[in-house]
Amino acid sequence: MPQSSSKPKPEHPPRHRPTFAHRITDFFAGYFWFILKNVIGWLLMLSALPIGVVLPGPGGFPIFIIGFALVTFPGKRKLTARVMRGRRMQLESAFFTAITSFVSILLTGVIIWMLVARWGWVIETYSVPAISIVLVCVLAAAVTWLVTRMSLRVADWLLRNIPRARRFIRPWMRRKGFHLLPPRRKAGQISDDASLASNEEILEIHPRHQTRLLAAWNAVRPWLTRALSLTITILILLWILKPIKEQWPNVRDEILQTSPFRIVRFIVASFMFAAFLFLFRALVWREVLAGLGKRLPARIATRIWSISELARYLPGAIWQVIGRVYMVRPYGVSASVSSTSQILETFTFLLANVLMASVCLLYFGVRRGVDGQARVWLFIAMALVPTLALVLHPKVFYRVVNRVLASIRKPSITQRLPGRRLLVLLGWVLVGLVWQGLAVWLITYDLLGLPLVKWWIVAGAYSLAWVAGFLALWAPSGIGVREVVFMAVMMVVLPPPIKQMYAESPAQLTALLASLSLLLRLWATAGELILAIVSLTVDLSGAMGDADAAGRSRQRASAPPTRLRESTP
């Protein structure tokens, strides 16, 4: 029997259910757009009259209609349709009579109250009789009632003439891509009564306007973000410079004192910070990268780390990641491994700073009561300890990273850094923070006179300030935020003898700490530049992109294909 051929049923593509994160994002995005379009709608409605006076053509009526379309309230479409058809108001009804009386009494009361508040002394000076005041109030109420009725007559006359204007306004708006009162039922579309009743849209915007608006927003959004970040940073820096400007005559000699010992201390501290970045940051990232299966020579890893770290001063937190991925690619390191190593190294350093700040400043938080911004950031640092410890756990960290990589169709991380090795690196970074604290003490010794046994005070304050600057994503390299938090912490943790020196002029102490925070920023930048210059000098061939540089992955040239010999029978 011939086999009956049946057409295979078409396979429907599987429906991808939105994830919980997408549902949360859509929920907040929907409410954000709901609030934003109502705000824009009211702004357009309020600006329609002044714009209509200036612009030629139909005036501000289209602008009012667009704003009215964005505003959300029930019965909007029905009310718009009634107005566009020119339905008259029932001015003789009891409703309009009550509205007119209420408005006239309310306006009369407000006007009389304003006149009495401004010219009440005239009544007391000339002893105006009470009956005259009552007659004036009644006359004012009558005049207000009459003006209200005439205003309603004028509004009714405008409504009756709207159909005439509609013949010109609707075609003009349609040519511009705005369809006023579009049909609820589209051609070829079947809708139930519930969906028709819920459709309250009175304006249909052509897709070309939406496409242009979306393209303009995508082009302007990065620049708006950078401008906002730059504005916030500049405002914070101005706030820091304000006490220095006010107290400059009092602190000028102390700040500008350029003794040889102070210059030597600054240079030594800068080289100490450069050594800290090399031993406890760049080499730690190299060890993390080696734990993920990609080991680089020390000079190459130092150059890549130091140059990519300088990208933190650019607006936007992505340049550091992109720069390191780009520079490490010639050495056979994929983008997934490079990004994962950066996250591990940065989170390890963040946890070390959080531990350092908590250990050094917890005493002051309990005994002296740290308040203000310092207290907030101290609580944040203490809360980050268990959070970061959980995130850095290998079972949690790599599971989250591989899910993110799978969602963007990138290869997952197969070779992992063991947890014990990560703990060793964490302890090594804590040792480095002690070294960094000594460098900070060397910088601040001349201005504060803090003894060496109190080095942990400035070490904890600087670590907490670094955490605050790291969490302030809008500020490039934490500029401004780190300085403000350092000042707030030092105002609390300074020993009492030093505070007594500035008891009569607290503003002078604030100006001194502000200048000190700026000096520490200069010190950190100098250390980063020293390490970058040294690493570029040591690995100049790799920096210039030389193909014969050590460590670069070379693609083996494939041999030309050999021809198969034809076999003869």
Secondary structure, 3 states (H helix, E strand, C coil): CCCCCCCCCCCCCCCCCCCHHHHHHHHHHHHHHHHHHHHHHHHHHHHHHHHHHHCCCCCCHHHHHHHHHHCCCCCHHHHHHHHHCCCCCCCCCHHHHHHHHHHHHHHHHHHHHHHHHHHHHHHHHHCCCHHHHHHHHHHHHHHHHHHHHHHHHHHHHHHHHHHHHHHHHHHHHHHCCEEECCCCCCCCCCCCHHHHHHCCCCEEECHHHHHHHHHHHHHHHHHHHHHHHHHHHHHHHHHHHHHHHHCHHHHHHHHCCCCHHHHHHHHHHHHHHHHHHHHHHHHHHHHHHHHCCCCCCHHHHHHHHHHHHHHHHCCCCCHHHHHHHHHHHHHCCCHHHHHHHHHHHHHHHHHHHHHHHHHHHHHHHHHCCCCHHHHHHHHHHHHHHHHHHHHCCHHHHHHHHHHHHHHCCCCCCCCCCCHHHHHHHHHHHHHHHHHHHHHHHHHHHHHHCCCHHHHHHHHHHHHHHHHHHHHCCCCHHHCCHHHHHHHHHHHHHCCHHHHHHCCCCHHHHHHHHHHHHHHHHHHHHHHHHHHHHHHHHHCHHHHCCCCCCCCCCCCCCCCCCCCCCCCCC
